[in-house]
Amino acid sequence: MTTITFDTLKFAKKLESAGLSKEVAEALAEAQHDALDEVSKTQDFATKTDLSDLKFDLIKWMIGLFFAQSALVIGILFKILPV
């Protein structure tokens, strides 16, 4: 599971400096933290390893399909052209 880091103190300080009261800023920071925590629990995020594995699988399939297509074209050419 991927964890999203969120600095609630820094967020609350920015809200306070923008003119919100300390209580409202802290409540908003906590609500934002809870929302991000919920999203990280319900969503699966792709990691660099996942993307690397996907890239390898795609290359494997592309090479396989290239050879299959080449064999098909050669087979058709042998059927059409007299040898």
C-alpha positions, 0 to 999 in steps of 0.5 A: 500500500502506498502512503501519502505524506501530508504535513498537517502542521505546515498546512494549518500554519499556512491557513492561519497566516492566510487569516483563518483562526487556529481552530478552523485551520487545525480542523481543515488540516485534520480533515485534509489528512483524513481524506488523503488517508482514505484515498490511499487506503482505497486506491492502488497506486502504481510504483516504479517497479509496477511500471517497469514490469508493465514495460517489460511485458509490453516489449515481450508482447510487441516482439512476439507479435512482430515475429508472428506477423512476419511469419504470416506475411512470409507464409502469404508470400509463399502462397501467392508467389510461385517458387 
